[in-house]
Amino acid sequence: MSQPDNPLYKTETASYRERWIGFIHGLQDRICAALEDLDGQALFRTDEWEREHGGGGKTRVLSGGRVFEKGGVNSSVVWGKVTDTMRTQLKIDGKNWFACGLSLVIHPVNPYVPTTHGNWRYFELYDDSGNVSDRWMGGGADLTPYYLFREDARHFHRSFKDAMDAFDTGWYPKYKQWCDEYFANKHRGNEMRGIGGVFYDHLRPADSADADRLFSFQQANGNAFLPAYLPIVEKRAVMPYGERELEWQEIRRGRYVEFNLIHDRGTLFGLKTNGRTESILMSLPPRARWEYDYQPEEGSPEAVLLDACQHPKDWVK
């Protein structure tokens, strides 16, 4: 897309977008550095790419680590024309669009360490004159353990509750419920892929002051990720495990794959907007398993985890 058609250069929110882009790139750097430091072996490979239809991004992928089997921390700054497919399937309208965000997925080696996902994004729509016709924030983070430790669940949820309570004490329970409902495999009776966290979308600012407030809200949530996740990793990565735990990890990873390919809006948006396939599918685990009608033994640790995925709980209490 030529520069005159690039929304970065022609709307009144340019400075706001530049601030957001700066935050996303800084957050990506901090998260990658912290994960490399904890792993102590693997390093992120950085792949900078350009999108044919406008924009580009930085894909950072880690694999074969001591602690992390596979991890991706991706940033993107992309734009383009609203297509008929986007209008029909994504329910958005306008002439052009802009999106910038960070998305991460971390798959650990040890089955006692949970997988985690996080995403923080900003989106704008433009009318025929190049003016902003709509804009919103979205994001959240969730935890997908293979074995349930209630103190870990409490710590993760409490971290994001504390970040949100500074803005509105009603937001955490609302966005916690939204997360429980969103990150669920509808085709498996609304079985959650993990134990949730927070999820929110289409947070539209009422005015410029509210836009700054939502920016700060996003910063607080993005900055809460490392303190929410790393202490859990440090505690569980040293626990011994065997083939039983690995098999269960692969079965639950299969559920993760199902959700991402069937239900996840971010995956669908990327594929429907001619996104970079390698970056979009970075979220998939390196190993997964599907066993016909598998049911864990009643009363087993695996059954306890499955029950938590089938029946959302108030982890903070």
TAQUIKA-V330831 format. One record per pair of residues at least 6 apart in sequence whose ideal C-beta (glycine too) atoms are under 7 Angstrom apart, sorted by the first residue. I is the first residue (numbers start at 0). J is the second residue. Records with the same first field share a line. If there is no record, write none. Layout:
I=J  J
//
This chain:
0=52  53  78  79
2=8
5=53  78
6=78  95  97  123  125
7=13  16
9=129
10=125  129  130  131
11=131
12=123  131
15=210
16=97  99
19=99  121  214
20=76  99
22=218
23=74  99  100  101
24=74
26=101  221
27=57  59  72  74  101
30=72  103  224  225
31=43  59  72
33=225  229
34=61  67  70  105
35=42  43
37=66  229  232  233
38=64  65  66  67
39=65
40=64  65
41=61  62  63  64  67
42=61
43=59  60  61
44=59  60
45=57  59
46=58
47=55  57
48=55  56  58  275
49=55
50=77  275
52=79  273
53=77  78  79
54=75  76  77  78
55=76
56=73  74  75  76  77  278
57=74
58=71  73  277  278  281
59=71  72  73
60=71  281
61=67  70
62=69
66=107  108  232  236
67=105  106  107  108
68=106  107  108  285
69=106  284  285
70=104  105  106
71=103  104  281  282
72=103
73=101  102  278  281
74=101
75=99  100
76=99
77=98
78=95  96  97
79=95  96  272
80=94  95
81=91  92  93  94  95  96
84=271
85=91  271  272
86=92
88=271
89=268  271
91=124
93=124  125  126  132  133
94=125  126  127
95=125
96=122  123  124
97=123
98=120  122
99=120  121
100=118  119  120  121
101=118  119
102=118  265
103=116  117
104=116  281  282
105=114  115
106=114  284  285
107=114  232
109=235  236  238  240
110=145  146  240  244  245  247  248
111=146  235  238  240
112=232  235  236
113=142  143  144  145  231
114=143  255
115=140  142  143  228
116=140  141
117=140  224
118=138  139  265
119=138  217  220  221
120=137  138
121=136
122=134  135
123=131  134
124=132  133  134
125=131  132
126=132
134=203
135=201  202  203
136=202  213  217
137=199  200  201  202
138=199  217  220
139=174  178  196  197  198  199
140=159  196  197  224  227
141=178  182  193  195  196  198
142=152  155  193  194  196
143=192  193  255
144=151  193  194  304
145=247  248  251  304
146=300  304
147=303  304  307
151=231
152=194  314
153=314  315
154=230  231
155=196  227  231
156=175  196  314  315
157=315
158=223  226  227
159=171  196  197  220  223  227
160=171  315
162=219  220  223
163=170  171
164=171
165=219
166=212  216
171=197
174=197  198  199
175=195  197
177=198  199
178=195  196  197  198
179=191  195  311
181=198
182=191  192  193  195  198  258
183=189  190  191
184=190  192  254  257  258  262
185=262
186=261
190=308  309
191=308  311
192=254  255  258
193=308
194=307  314
195=311
202=213
204=210  213
246=288
247=301
249=286  287  288
250=288  290  293
252=284  286  287
253=287  288  289
255=284
256=283  284  287
259=266  282  283
260=266
266=279
269=279
270=279
295=301  302  305
296=302
//
